[in-house]
Amino acid sequence: MFFALIVILVGLAYFPSLSVPFYLDDYDSIANNPVIQSLDFNEISKWYSMREVGYLTLALDYQLYGTEVPGYHLSNIVIHLLVVCAVLFFTKTICAALKLSEKQTVYLSLVAAIIFAILPLNSQSVVYVIQRLAMLTALFYILGLGCYIKFRISDSNKVLWLLTTVVLFVLGLHTKQNIATFPIAILLIEILLLKELDPRRITGLLLAGLVGLFLLHLVDFVNGGKYVSLLDSASRETDFYTRWEYLTHQFFAIWMYISKFFYPFPLRLEYGWENLTWSSSLVWLGFGLTIAALSIAYKLRAKHPVIAFSILLYFVLHLVESSLIPIRDLSFEHRAYLPNVALTILVAYLWSILFSRFKALVLLATCCVVLFFTYVTHDRVTLWGDPIEFYRHELRQEGENTRMYSGLAVKFLKKGDRVNATKWFKITFQVAEKLGRIQTGTVVAYIDLLNSQGKEGEAKYYGIKALELASRNQDKADLLAVMAKLDVVQGQCRDAMGMINRALRYHPENINANLLKKQCEQQLQVD
């Protein structure tokens, strides 16, 4: 009955997603991505190293559905349901580790699963197809933690539980980098739930680790600092922010996610804020709230370990994307999907305490919240189904965003409305010139769409114009590759090779440029 209730709630909330088209990065990653079209694991592994599992699921979907979007959304809904089941399992194992009563275990786990299933803040990860990688990572991470607890507290099948934990961790490693904090989460389990490790020993180990890092840094400094430089480049997506600047903004971003967990208005596809600094009161507020939350966790670690564990786990789950690793986009709602598991368990635990005292009132409030969250999620998902209204809604929230303007142009062009498509694409470049930068993902999609409609001259004109405004080497490579494709389609490989080689100088791992080069080399050999 409970599982049926979950399926019904998720169905009510997410059924409109079956009519949602591709958005933004979906074009590069799915619709226009030749790598996933052949179901060749070697190719997927070559171009998406450490993300093979996620892209393999997209390749499987492509074999089944091609570019028919409803099938991808159905897969995403199923994955979300699996994550809900993982939340239920993980919560029950936490209760078992702490030897909570059977009644409290049932209440806590069911409430956690229901909240997570219909939480409006989770909707971006479910509806935005490419963000299934965030859901798959959450699935492997949470199931892995639950299996580890079972390994530690079970009297039988210990080897099986441990082996399953390792397999899930490996799958997570080959899905998305967020799984890197898995060992830290296990330490929290040992200290707060199983109480097997003395915090003083952990402090000693951490100090020893810091001393070791200092010595390694010293040795590297003597050798010219090349290893630290390699590590630095491998652990950042952009040089636009320093690590300190990025971390500073995240004190605000994390608490923005928390606020939208409880009050999901307005939900947005992306947040175009400039990087906040310590001169902003919002940063100081976020920093103060973080210190307060960590202090509460420390104070309640003995009396209420679930509260302490949930708070600390929430921040641990944000470490990869919301701390010291600079990522181009400062904030995205899908980054909260995995951390929301910890926050959901915290809310469910507090709910169980209140329910034991005020049953009727809490039950009524719970029903209201469930209905409210289901409605809000359904309404948000429905908005995704109307791309033009969706992009206009985003622009009302922010204003000048080149990715939203070009996304709007793509949707009008797909509808055959060239007048509005041209209007919004011109606005894209006007805003880009004003801001001094352009987000090229949907620009590339627009150029590709023009080419498919036989507008090669117009496509190349916009490509050259966007190239002048692009700042990242990866963006320049994407634009050069899509312009080279215009020549390749017309059989002019000799002309295309110049742009292909330029693209590869900017970004040697560019998929489309590499595939076009291979295609042209074969064609030139034949000629």
TORSELO-420590 format. One record per residue (C-alpha): x, y, z. Coordinates in steps of 0.02 Angstrom, whole numbers, plus 50000, padded with zeros to 5 digits. Last residue first. Layout:
! TORSELO-420590
XYZ
...
***
This chain:
! TORSELO-420590
519595056947364
519455041047468
520865046947582
519995063947597
518385055447652
519245045047787
520165060447852
518535070147848
517585057447954
518995056148082
519105075148092
517215076348112
517275063848256
518665073448342
517805090248319
516155083248383
516925075848540
518015090448596
519425082248694
520815092748614
519955109148665
520635125348592
521895116848479
520545104248434
519365118048376
520735125748270
521045108748189
519195106948150
519095124648082
520515121247959
519855103847918
518165110647860
518805118447699
519605102047645
518055092547702
516895101647584
515595087947562
514115099547597
513815090947765
515665093047802
515575111747769
514145114847892
514985102848016
516475114448021
515315127948088
514715115948226
516515111648268
517085129748273
515675134048393
516035119448509
517905123348508
517585141448554
516475135748698
517835123848762
519135137748751
518055148748862
517815167148816
516545166748674
516065183948608
516995183748441
516495165548416
514665170348433
514785181848281
515705168648180
514375155748222
512965168048187
513615171048011
513935152447984
512115148148023
511465162247913
512475155647766
511995137547799
510115140547805
509605123447737
508405119147879
509655106947956
510945120947955
509775132648048
509505119048179
511375116648203
511595135548223
510195135848353
510935120948448
512645129448449
511845145248519
510945134248647
512615128748721
513575144948689
513375155348846
513975172648791
515145185448865
515485204248866
513895208248961
513315221448836
513925211448686
513035196048755
511435206148783
511425212048602
511915194648545
510455186048631
509285200148576
509705195648396
509255177548436
507615183148511
507085192748355
507705179448235
506675166048321
505175177748331
505185180348143
505715162548103
504165154748182
504375137048116
503975129148284
505775122948298
506345140748262
505265147348404
506015134448523
507805138548471
507515157248493
506865154448670
508435144548711
509465158848639
508625171148757
508755159348907
510605155948876
510965174448851
510255179349020
509725197349046
508155197549150
508205186549304
506515180949365
505525187649217
506805179449104
506495162449185
504605164449161
504895169148980
505945153448959
504555142649032
503205151348930
504155147148771
504615129748830
502845124348878
503105107148958
504295114349089
502795124049157
501875107649186
503355101449290
503225116849401
501345114749424
501525096149464
502905100049590
501835113549671
500315102149678
501265087449753
502095099049880
500415106149935
499565089149947
501005082150050
501065097850159
499195097250194
499245078750237
500705081850354
499805096250442
498315085050476
499435071250542
500375083650651
498765090250728
498045072950761
499635065450833
500255079650943
501555071951059
502275056850966
501985066050803
503135080150858
504585068250885
504215059050722
504175075650627
505895080250694
506535063650625
505655066250458
506405083750442
508155077050475
507895062550354
507335074850218
508845085950250
509995071050225
509145065850063
509095083950005
511005083149995
510825071749841
509575082949748
510355099649802
511515100849652
509975099349540
509465116849596
510945124949510
512085138349581
513765146249537
513815140049357
515615138549295
516165126649433
517555130749557
517995116149672
518155123349848
516385121449917
514715118649831
514955105249698
516065092449787
515705096849969
513795097649958
513545079650018
514685083350167
513575098150214
512005087450219
512935073150306
513385084950449
511585090250475
510885072750456
512155064850575
511875077750711
509985076150700
510055057150694
511275057150840
510005065550956
510645064451136
512475061151098
512805071750943
511605085550999
512925098751042
514015094750892
512565095350770
511935111550846
513665119250825
513725113850643
512035122050612
512575138250700
514205139050601
513235136650439
511945149750491
513335162350523
514165158850355
512505160450263
512115176950350
513875183250315
513685178850131
511975187150123
512685202950204
513775205150050
515505212950073
516175195350095
515925192549910
514485186649801
514885179849627
513715187749502
512015179849501
511355170949348
510355157649438
509785143249331
508225133249295
507235142449427
506065138349571
505275153949644
504675149349768
504975132249844
504735136750029
505385122250134
506725114850021
506855132049943
507585139050104
508855124850111
509415127949932
509635146649969
510595141350123
511815131850013
511975146349891
512415159350024
513905150150098
514235144649918
514695162349865
516215162749980
516745145449922
516845151549741
517855166849787
519035156349894
519295143649755
519695157649633
518355161449506
518425162449315
519715148649309
518375135749275
518015117249296
519185114649444
519965099449525
521055093349381
521875110349357
522345111349541
522985093549547
524115096949398
524775112949478
525055103949643
526055090949548
527105104049455
527625113749610
529455116249559
530225100949642
530565110149808
528745115549809
528205097449783
529205092049935
528405105950038
526665101549976
526965083450023
527535089050196
525995100050217
524855085950159
525655074250287
525425086950427
523595088750376
523385069850377
524165068550549
522965081850610
521515072350534
522095056150613
522235064550782
520505071950767
519835054750720
520655047250873
519865060850980
518165057250901
518295039250965
517685027450830
516375014050860
514905025450896
513825015850771
512765030850727
513835046250762
515655040650741
515505025850623
514135033550518
515075049950506
516625040550449
515565031850316
515005049050254
516825054250240
517195038650137
515755043050016
516405060749984
517055056049811
515295050449759
514965068149698
516135064949550
514775057949437
514305041149360
515875030349355
516305033549537
514495029649582
514615012549500
516225009549600
515355014649762
513875003349722
515044988549692
515984991849855
514374992649957
513734976849873
515344967749921
515144973550101
513334967750109
513774950850031
515254948350149
514154952250299
512814939750247
512384936150429
512554944950598
512054961750527
512564978250607
514124983450509
513674975950341
511894982850355
512655000150389
513734998250234
512224992950132
511295008750183
512795019550138
512915011149968
511055013149934
511245031649971
512755034249859
512195022949715
510475030949703
511125048649732
512375046349591
510985039949479
509925055149521
511315067649484
511695058449321
509835059649280
510235078049262
510355075749073
508455074149064
507935090249150
506295083849224
506925073149369
508415083649424
507415099749406
505975092749509
506985089449667
506595106749740
504735102549726
504895088149852
503675074649795
504685058749820
505855065949953
504395070050068
503595053050043
505225043450075
505645053150233
503865050950300
503925032250271
505645030250350
505245040250507
503535032750539
504095014750513
505675016850617
504705025750755
503485011050766
504864998050763
505765006750906
507475014250876
508985002750890
510205016350833
510895005450694
509134999450653
508505017350637
509925021550520
509555005650421
507735010850404
508245028150340
509395020350209
508035008450146
506715022150130
507965033850046
508445019749926
506595017149885
506475035649844
508035033949736
507195019749641
505665030749613
506805044349543
507585031549425
505845026649364
505395044849336
507015047649239
506675032449129
504935039149089
505705055849047
506895047848924
505455038548843
504425054548826
505845063148726
505745054248559
507545057248500
507885038848471
506715029648589
507405012248623
509185013748558
509275031548624
508685025548795
510115013048800
511335027048753
510635037848892
510885023549016
512675021748951
512915040448977
512555038849162
513625023349185
515105030149086
515355045949188
517125042449249
517775044249069
516465051548955
517345052348786
518335036148792
517115026648903
515675030848787
516715025448637
517205009148720
515405006148774
514765007248595
512885009748607
512955017748434
511945033648461
512735038648626
514335045448546
513435054748405
512755067848526
511515079648443
509945074448539
510835067848694
512265077248777
512375092148661
510495094548647
510095089848827
511285103748882
509935117048849
508215108848858
507415093548778
505525093148768
504275090748911
502725080548863
503125065648976
503535078149114
501655080849140
501585064049234
502805070449365
501785076049515
500275064749494
501365049849450
502535053249597
501035053749714
500275037949639
501925028549642
502215033449825
500455027949873
500695011249785
502335008949880
501405011950043
500005000050000
***
